[in-house]
Amino acid sequence: MKRPFIAFTLFGVVAFAQAPARVTLEEAVNTALKNNPRVSADFLTALAAGEITTQIRSNYYPVISAAMTGVGAAPEGRIAAGALNNPIIISRLGMGGTIGQMLTDFGRTSNLVAASRLREQSQREYVQATRAQVALAVYQAYFTALRTQAVQRVAEQTVQARQVLADQVGALAQAKLKSGLDVTFAEVNLAEAKILAASARNEYQAALATLSSAMGYPRPQPLTLDDVTGAEAPAPQVEALIDEAVGKRPELAAVRLEVEAARRQVKAEQALNRPSVGAYAAFGGAPAHDDRMKGRYAAAGLSITVPVFNGYLFKARQAEADLRAQVVDQRARDLANTIARDVTVSALHVDTAYQNLALTRQLLEQAQLSLDLAQERYKLGLSSFVEVSQAQLNATNAEIRTATAKYDYFAQRALLDYQVGRLR
């Protein structure tokens, strides 16, 4: 008695674990933004960019170091080769420290810090751009799944309707009221409907797999999707949309920040021609030392470095920075042009999808009316089954196009929102 009970319990647990999870569009987007590794990678890159700013800003702070040195020298020993230095070697044990502080480099460090901060802000804008791309992928996958689900529903209803009609024609043929050719036509139409239903089921499962991937899952998930509703309206004026996109698109904001950073980099390279001033101090003691040395020492000094000539290195660096700034500026202009084009095209697609909503509904009404008339004419013996078959095909296509038009419209609206910069 225990084994059947255990088997039933395990089956229940597995069935519960595989039960489809109901998700809304908003929940799907939030899950994707949480799970998608691209968002996490870009966020970590932005944090790393912040650390670069800290590294450059460290030039503002003093550098303090401590050291301990022990030397055992041969009597009367001298260093006879090497660089210019004091050749005397004296036995000692000393401990001390040094402090170095950059006083000014006439704007080089400040411009480098500013450029680094701008690049950090630019990277954060790229994080927003990635979030928008992930959200758009979820929107498109979600609407595709809803569309294929609607097509599957139409296909299954078509199978049921054609099965009923095939049974009726078969009964009439047995009663010698219809020909066997009509039965053959009805069975062919039923087979075509079953093929359509099988294809629709496969497309729906593929759409769910795509949606699962967009949500950041490593494997397809059993999902049940809530339908979406919303106001249906044509796209606003294109010029207003372009202005909104220019102000909101994170990619454009990121490139603009890169332009400012490149200009700051140019100023930093120009500052290489100016002197740098620093202060330094050293102090410590030697508990064990030669009689000719004192037990303590301390010294301080001011260092001024003036560039004179280095083989045109600084000039080349300035020219490189200026050219790179021009490159980034041209990239910003190209991106602005591309965004204007994409917004225009997307707005046109929204208008087309909006018009298709009304047209497909009218088509469905006419196709359904034609099917009803064809079936009545067939029952009265005024037409052949070919007319009914064609009417069935038209009605099925009209239902599929109506369902497709709805979700195509929502998909185009989501794409327009992305192009304008509303998705975050």
VORO-968485 format. One record per residue (C-alpha): x, y, z; residue number from 1. Coordinates in pm, whole numbers, plus 50000, padded with zeros to 5 digits. Each point is the difference from the previous one (the first is absolute). Layout:
<rec <X; Y; Z>; NUM>
...
This chain:
<rec <50000; 50000; 50000>; 1>
<rec <50290; 50233; 50061>; 2>
<rec <50155; 49979; 49653>; 3>
<rec <49692; 50121; 49807>; 4>
<rec <49959; 50280; 50254>; 5>
<rec <50366; 50106; 49964>; 6>
<rec <49978; 49984; 49621>; 7>
<rec <49682; 50208; 50002>; 8>
<rec <50162; 50254; 50232>; 9>
<rec <50311; 50029; 49782>; 10>
<rec <49783; 50039; 49692>; 11>
<rec <49809; 50279; 50172>; 12>
<rec <50322; 50179; 50098>; 13>
<rec <50135; 49980; 49644>; 14>
<rec <49670; 50116; 49856>; 15>
<rec <49990; 50291; 50242>; 16>
<rec <50361; 50094; 49916>; 17>
<rec <49920; 50000; 49628>; 18>
<rec <49675; 50190; 50036>; 19>
<rec <50000; 50302; 49766>; 20>
<rec <50076; 50324; 50175>; 21>
<rec <49766; 50287; 49918>; 22>
<rec <50187; 50318; 49915>; 23>
<rec <49902; 50346; 49888>; 24>
<rec <50196; 50214; 49758>; 25>
<rec <50131; 50218; 50282>; 26>
<rec <50110; 49696; 50202>; 27>
<rec <50177; 49858; 49696>; 28>
<rec <50193; 50325; 49947>; 29>
<rec <50095; 50026; 50369>; 30>
<rec <50120; 49640; 50001>; 31>
<rec <50211; 50060; 49689>; 32>
<rec <50161; 50312; 50145>; 33>
<rec <50084; 49804; 50314>; 34>
<rec <50130; 49684; 49834>; 35>
<rec <50154; 50114; 49673>; 36>
<rec <50381; 49978; 50020>; 37>
<rec <50049; 50286; 49752>; 38>
<rec <49845; 50245; 50246>; 39>
<rec <50220; 49871; 50281>; 40>
<rec <50313; 50013; 49783>; 41>
<rec <49939; 50361; 49895>; 42>
<rec <49925; 50101; 50359>; 43>
<rec <50328; 49845; 50117>; 44>
<rec <50180; 50180; 49718>; 45>
<rec <49854; 50329; 50125>; 46>
<rec <50125; 49923; 50351>; 47>
<rec <50345; 49926; 49859>; 48>
<rec <49994; 50335; 49820>; 49>
<rec <49935; 50167; 50335>; 50>
<rec <50312; 49838; 50140>; 51>
<rec <50205; 50154; 49719>; 52>
<rec <49884; 50342; 50117>; 53>
<rec <50118; 49916; 50351>; 54>
<rec <50339; 49892; 49862>; 55>
<rec <50052; 50330; 49817>; 56>
<rec <49874; 50207; 50292>; 57>
<rec <50265; 49838; 50221>; 58>
<rec <50251; 50252; 49857>; 59>
<rec <49838; 50263; 50222>; 60>
<rec <50101; 49814; 50317>; 61>
<rec <50345; 49964; 50158>; 62>
<rec <50197; 49682; 49947>; 63>
<rec <50137; 49869; 50332>; 64>
<rec <50235; 49706; 50023>; 65>
<rec <50210; 49841; 50269>; 66>
<rec <50326; 49809; 49967>; 67>
<rec <50258; 49817; 50205>; 68>
<rec <50353; 49948; 49872>; 69>
<rec <50287; 49799; 50142>; 70>
<rec <50341; 50014; 49835>; 71>
<rec <50323; 49821; 50080>; 72>
<rec <50291; 50157; 49811>; 73>
<rec <50362; 49892; 49960>; 74>
<rec <50248; 50244; 50155>; 75>
<rec <50090; 50284; 49768>; 76>
<rec <49767; 49853; 49735>; 77>
<rec <49891; 50217; 49709>; 78>
<rec <49760; 49953; 49705>; 79>
<rec <50223; 50045; 49698>; 80>
<rec <49761; 49938; 49707>; 81>
<rec <49643; 50091; 49908>; 82>
<rec <49805; 50324; 49988>; 83>
<rec <50117; 50323; 50160>; 84>
<rec <49950; 49968; 50373>; 85>
<rec <50168; 50026; 50337>; 86>
<rec <50234; 49699; 49997>; 87>
<rec <50048; 49980; 50376>; 88>
<rec <49846; 49691; 50164>; 89>
<rec <49953; 50029; 50374>; 90>
<rec <49883; 49720; 50227>; 91>
<rec <49669; 50094; 50167>; 92>
<rec <49652; 49899; 50107>; 93>
<rec <49746; 50269; 49924>; 94>
<rec <49624; 50049; 50007>; 95>
<rec <49804; 50292; 49860>; 96>
<rec <49740; 50128; 49760>; 97>
<rec <49943; 50229; 49705>; 98>
<rec <49712; 50227; 49903>; 99>
<rec <49940; 50134; 49653>; 100>
<rec <49724; 50242; 49906>; 101>
<rec <49918; 50133; 49656>; 102>
<rec <49923; 50371; 50042>; 103>
<rec <49887; 50083; 49649>; 104>
<rec <50030; 49876; 49646>; 105>
<rec <49806; 50297; 49861>; 106>
<rec <49677; 49816; 49917>; 107>
<rec <50117; 49666; 49862>; 108>
<rec <49870; 49787; 50287>; 109>
<rec <49676; 50196; 50031>; 110>
<rec <49927; 49950; 49631>; 111>
<rec <50088; 49631; 50020>; 112>
<rec <49764; 49957; 50298>; 113>
<rec <49724; 50185; 49816>; 114>
<rec <50049; 49785; 49689>; 115>
<rec <49990; 49684; 50208>; 116>
<rec <49681; 50108; 50174>; 117>
<rec <49837; 50074; 49666>; 118>
<rec <50097; 49655; 49873>; 119>
<rec <49854; 49846; 50315>; 120>
<rec <49673; 50187; 49940>; 121>
<rec <50012; 49889; 49637>; 122>
<rec <50034; 49639; 50107>; 123>
<rec <49699; 50038; 50230>; 124>
<rec <49800; 50125; 49702>; 125>
<rec <50106; 49688; 49813>; 126>
<rec <49857; 49799; 50289>; 127>
<rec <49667; 50173; 49938>; 128>
<rec <50034; 49927; 49630>; 129>
<rec <50055; 49632; 50070>; 130>
<rec <49699; 49994; 50232>; 131>
<rec <49790; 50152; 49722>; 132>
<rec <50125; 49740; 49751>; 133>
<rec <49921; 49718; 50242>; 134>
<rec <49654; 50143; 50068>; 135>
<rec <49934; 50032; 49625>; 136>
<rec <50104; 49638; 49945>; 137>
<rec <49752; 49893; 50270>; 138>
<rec <49723; 50213; 49850>; 139>
<rec <50054; 49853; 49656>; 140>
<rec <50024; 49642; 50128>; 141>
<rec <49692; 50048; 50220>; 142>
<rec <49787; 50138; 49715>; 143>
<rec <50127; 49730; 49767>; 144>
<rec <49898; 49736; 50253>; 145>
<rec <49654; 50156; 50034>; 146>
<rec <49965; 50017; 49623>; 147>
<rec <50095; 49635; 49952>; 148>
<rec <49770; 49907; 50287>; 149>
<rec <49713; 50180; 49827>; 150>
<rec <50081; 49826; 49672>; 151>
<rec <50004; 49666; 50181>; 152>
<rec <49661; 50079; 50149>; 153>
<rec <49861; 50086; 49655>; 154>
<rec <50149; 49680; 49856>; 155>
<rec <49844; 49783; 50271>; 156>
<rec <49661; 50167; 49951>; 157>
<rec <50037; 49944; 49626>; 158>
<rec <50066; 49631; 50058>; 159>
<rec <49687; 49974; 50214>; 160>
<rec <49786; 50188; 49747>; 161>
<rec <50125; 49796; 49706>; 162>
<rec <49960; 49678; 50197>; 163>
<rec <49635; 50086; 50058>; 164>
<rec <49951; 50087; 49633>; 165>
<rec <50178; 49682; 49889>; 166>
<rec <49772; 49792; 50224>; 167>
<rec <49694; 50174; 49859>; 168>
<rec <50109; 49949; 49641>; 169>
<rec <50080; 49637; 50077>; 170>
<rec <49653; 49948; 50145>; 171>
<rec <49840; 50165; 49698>; 172>
<rec <50207; 49784; 49767>; 173>
<rec <49888; 49685; 50181>; 174>
<rec <49642; 50119; 49953>; 175>
<rec <50073; 50041; 49627>; 176>
<rec <49940; 50377; 50031>; 177>
<rec <50357; 50098; 49919>; 178>
<rec <50270; 49847; 49784>; 179>
<rec <50309; 49819; 50117>; 180>
<rec <50208; 50274; 49837>; 181>
<rec <49867; 50245; 50258>; 182>
<rec <50110; 49763; 50274>; 183>
<rec <50347; 49991; 49849>; 184>
<rec <50016; 50380; 49986>; 185>
<rec <49886; 50023; 50363>; 186>
<rec <50263; 49750; 50115>; 187>
<rec <50273; 50187; 49807>; 188>
<rec <49895; 50326; 50165>; 189>
<rec <50003; 49829; 50339>; 190>
<rec <50349; 49863; 49937>; 191>
<rec <50125; 50345; 49901>; 192>
<rec <49853; 50145; 50320>; 193>
<rec <50177; 49734; 50207>; 194>
<rec <50330; 50080; 49827>; 195>
<rec <49944; 50369; 50075>; 196>
<rec <49929; 49917; 50365>; 197>
<rec <50315; 49788; 50032>; 198>
<rec <50213; 50274; 49845>; 199>
<rec <49840; 50262; 50227>; 200>
<rec <50077; 49792; 50310>; 201>
<rec <50365; 49968; 49899>; 202>
<rec <50029; 50373; 49931>; 203>
<rec <49845; 50078; 50338>; 204>
<rec <50248; 49775; 50181>; 205>
<rec <50288; 50159; 49807>; 206>
<rec <49871; 50345; 50096>; 207>
<rec <49989; 49897; 50367>; 208>
<rec <50360; 49877; 49972>; 209>
<rec <50103; 50336; 49854>; 210>
<rec <49818; 50184; 50277>; 211>
<rec <50165; 49782; 50265>; 212>
<rec <50341; 50082; 49856>; 213>
<rec <49917; 50372; 49990>; 214>
<rec <49900; 49981; 50367>; 215>
<rec <50343; 49861; 50085>; 216>
<rec <49909; 49636; 50059>; 217>
<rec <50256; 49742; 49884>; 218>
<rec <49725; 49761; 49885>; 219>
<rec <49646; 50040; 49864>; 220>
<rec <49743; 50053; 50275>; 221>
<rec <49633; 49894; 50007>; 222>
<rec <49827; 50337; 49997>; 223>
<rec <49642; 50120; 49986>; 224>
<rec <49977; 50353; 49864>; 225>
<rec <49747; 50262; 50095>; 226>
<rec <49854; 50183; 49704>; 227>
<rec <50077; 50368; 49949>; 228>
<rec <49764; 50287; 49946>; 229>
<rec <50057; 50362; 49917>; 230>
<rec <49874; 50298; 49809>; 231>
<rec <50036; 49974; 49626>; 232>
<rec <50116; 50320; 49833>; 233>
<rec <50221; 50104; 49710>; 234>
<rec <50350; 50126; 50062>; 235>
<rec <50043; 50367; 50103>; 236>
<rec <50173; 50252; 49777>; 237>
<rec <50340; 49879; 49888>; 238>
<rec <50181; 50326; 50077>; 239>
<rec <49881; 49991; 50361>; 240>
<rec <50111; 49637; 50028>; 241>
<rec <50345; 50080; 49860>; 242>
<rec <50044; 50285; 50248>; 243>
<rec <49898; 49768; 50283>; 244>
<rec <50241; 49731; 49882>; 245>
<rec <50290; 50246; 49975>; 246>
<rec <49940; 50093; 50362>; 247>
<rec <49932; 49652; 50140>; 248>
<rec <50198; 49737; 49812>; 249>
<rec <50270; 49875; 50242>; 250>
<rec <50237; 49904; 49718>; 251>
<rec <50004; 50357; 49874>; 252>
<rec <50045; 50134; 50352>; 253>
<rec <50293; 49759; 50048>; 254>
<rec <50173; 50111; 49679>; 255>
<rec <49951; 50365; 50090>; 256>
<rec <50168; 49935; 50333>; 257>
<rec <50283; 49830; 49814>; 258>
<rec <50038; 50315; 49787>; 259>
<rec <50034; 50213; 50314>; 260>
<rec <50245; 49750; 50146>; 261>
<rec <50209; 50011; 49682>; 262>
<rec <50011; 50379; 50016>; 263>
<rec <50118; 49985; 50361>; 264>
<rec <50265; 49751; 49894>; 265>
<rec <50123; 50251; 49743>; 266>
<rec <50036; 50264; 50272>; 267>
<rec <50184; 49751; 50221>; 268>
<rec <50248; 49924; 49722>; 269>
<rec <50052; 50370; 49939>; 270>
<rec <50090; 50041; 50368>; 271>
<rec <50303; 49775; 49949>; 272>
<rec <50184; 50303; 49866>; 273>
<rec <49964; 50175; 50334>; 274>
<rec <50224; 49944; 50303>; 275>
<rec <49905; 49780; 50294>; 276>
<rec <50078; 50091; 50361>; 277>
<rec <50037; 49756; 50289>; 278>
<rec <50117; 49997; 50360>; 279>
<rec <50192; 49715; 50159>; 280>
<rec <50123; 49916; 50349>; 281>
<rec <50202; 49717; 50156>; 282>
<rec <50058; 49920; 50368>; 283>
<rec <50115; 49716; 50222>; 284>
<rec <50271; 49869; 50223>; 285>
<rec <50290; 49756; 50007>; 286>
<rec <50024; 49816; 50334>; 287>
<rec <50318; 49826; 49879>; 288>
<rec <50233; 50208; 49789>; 289>
<rec <50355; 50105; 49931>; 290>
<rec <50153; 50263; 50226>; 291>
<rec <50012; 50237; 49707>; 292>
<rec <49618; 49995; 49974>; 293>
<rec <49737; 50152; 50225>; 294>
<rec <49723; 49797; 50159>; 295>
<rec <49720; 50199; 49839>; 296>
<rec <49938; 50165; 49667>; 297>
<rec <49737; 50225; 49842>; 298>
<rec <49981; 50188; 49672>; 299>
<rec <49742; 50184; 49791>; 300>
<rec <50005; 50147; 49654>; 301>
<rec <49806; 50147; 49713>; 302>
<rec <50019; 49853; 49651>; 303>
<rec <49908; 50186; 49681>; 304>
<rec <50007; 49807; 49675>; 305>
<rec <49994; 50198; 49676>; 306>
<rec <49969; 49813; 49668>; 307>
<rec <50256; 50116; 49745>; 308>
<rec <50025; 49742; 49723>; 309>
<rec <49900; 49634; 49967>; 310>
<rec <50002; 49929; 49629>; 311>
<rec <49656; 50157; 49933>; 312>
<rec <49831; 49741; 50223>; 313>
<rec <49763; 50247; 50166>; 314>
<rec <49909; 50162; 49669>; 315>
<rec <49911; 49661; 49851>; 316>
<rec <49790; 49910; 50304>; 317>
<rec <49809; 50329; 49969>; 318>
<rec <49938; 49938; 49630>; 319>
<rec <49881; 49645; 50069>; 320>
<rec <49759; 50115; 50272>; 321>
<rec <49861; 50273; 49775>; 322>
<rec <49945; 49758; 49711>; 323>
<rec <49830; 49748; 50227>; 324>
<rec <49771; 50275; 50129>; 325>
<rec <49902; 50080; 49643>; 326>
<rec <49930; 49630; 49935>; 327>
<rec <49767; 49975; 50299>; 328>
<rec <49826; 50323; 49896>; 329>
<rec <49935; 49855; 49654>; 330>
<rec <49869; 49681; 50160>; 331>
<rec <49754; 50207; 50202>; 332>
<rec <49876; 50176; 49686>; 333>
<rec <49964; 49669; 49816>; 334>
<rec <49810; 49846; 50289>; 335>
<rec <49762; 50297; 50015>; 336>
<rec <49930; 49960; 49628>; 337>
<rec <49943; 49627; 50041>; 338>
<rec <49761; 50054; 50289>; 339>
<rec <49799; 50253; 49796>; 340>
<rec <49974; 49749; 49716>; 341>
<rec <49902; 49711; 50229>; 342>
<rec <49735; 50208; 50177>; 343>
<rec <49851; 50106; 49666>; 344>
<rec <49986; 49644; 49867>; 345>
<rec <49860; 49866; 50327>; 346>
<rec <49727; 50266; 50005>; 347>
<rec <49899; 49903; 49646>; 348>
<rec <49980; 49636; 50103>; 349>
<rec <49779; 50091; 50297>; 350>
<rec <49764; 50190; 49770>; 351>
<rec <49985; 49703; 49762>; 352>
<rec <49933; 49759; 50286>; 353>
<rec <49729; 50231; 50134>; 354>
<rec <49826; 50009; 49662>; 355>
<rec <50023; 49621; 49974>; 356>
<rec <49802; 49966; 50322>; 357>
<rec <49685; 50143; 49848>; 358>
<rec <50057; 49841; 49659>; 359>
<rec <50045; 49648; 50136>; 360>
<rec <49690; 50034; 50217>; 361>
<rec <49798; 50098; 49695>; 362>
<rec <50157; 49710; 49811>; 363>
<rec <49903; 49760; 50277>; 364>
<rec <49640; 50120; 50003>; 365>
<rec <49970; 49961; 49623>; 366>
<rec <50171; 49660; 50000>; 367>
<rec <49772; 49871; 50278>; 368>
<rec <49694; 50130; 49817>; 369>
<rec <50117; 49832; 49679>; 370>
<rec <50053; 49673; 50185>; 371>
<rec <49652; 50009; 50149>; 372>
<rec <49847; 50070; 49658>; 373>
<rec <50207; 49728; 49834>; 374>
<rec <49894; 49743; 50259>; 375>
<rec <49633; 50095; 49963>; 376>
<rec <50024; 49982; 49619>; 377>
<rec <50166; 49660; 50029>; 378>
<rec <49730; 49868; 50232>; 379>
<rec <49734; 50119; 49753>; 380>
<rec <50187; 49837; 49713>; 381>
<rec <50067; 50331; 49826>; 382>
<rec <50380; 49967; 49997>; 383>
<rec <50275; 49742; 50010>; 384>
<rec <50224; 49911; 50291>; 385>
<rec <50286; 50181; 49825>; 386>
<rec <49829; 50330; 50081>; 387>
<rec <49970; 49898; 50366>; 388>
<rec <50363; 49888; 50006>; 389>
<rec <50119; 50332; 49858>; 390>
<rec <49785; 50191; 50248>; 391>
<rec <50144; 49796; 50286>; 392>
<rec <50352; 50075; 49883>; 393>
<rec <49923; 50373; 49972>; 394>
<rec <49846; 50007; 50348>; 395>
<rec <50295; 49820; 50155>; 396>
<rec <50249; 50234; 49833>; 397>
<rec <49796; 50301; 50111>; 398>
<rec <49997; 49880; 50362>; 399>
<rec <50376; 49941; 49994>; 400>
<rec <50066; 50341; 49843>; 401>
<rec <49777; 50170; 50256>; 402>
<rec <50182; 49835; 50290>; 403>
<rec <50335; 50075; 49840>; 404>
<rec <49913; 50365; 49938>; 405>
<rec <49924; 50060; 50367>; 406>
<rec <50333; 49876; 50131>; 407>
<rec <50195; 50143; 49708>; 408>
<rec <49862; 50339; 50098>; 409>
<rec <50111; 49959; 50361>; 410>
<rec <50342; 49878; 49884>; 411>
<rec <50043; 50303; 49773>; 412>
<rec <49895; 50231; 50283>; 413>
<rec <50261; 49840; 50226>; 414>
<rec <50264; 50046; 49731>; 415>
<rec <49901; 50367; 49962>; 416>
<rec <50024; 50047; 50377>; 417>
<rec <50349; 49854; 49986>; 418>
<rec <50104; 50222; 49710>; 419>
<rec <49871; 50306; 50185>; 420>
<rec <50177; 49900; 50322>; 421>
<rec <49699; 49923; 50219>; 422>
<rec <50107; 49645; 50088>; 423>
<rec <50229; 49981; 50302>; 424>
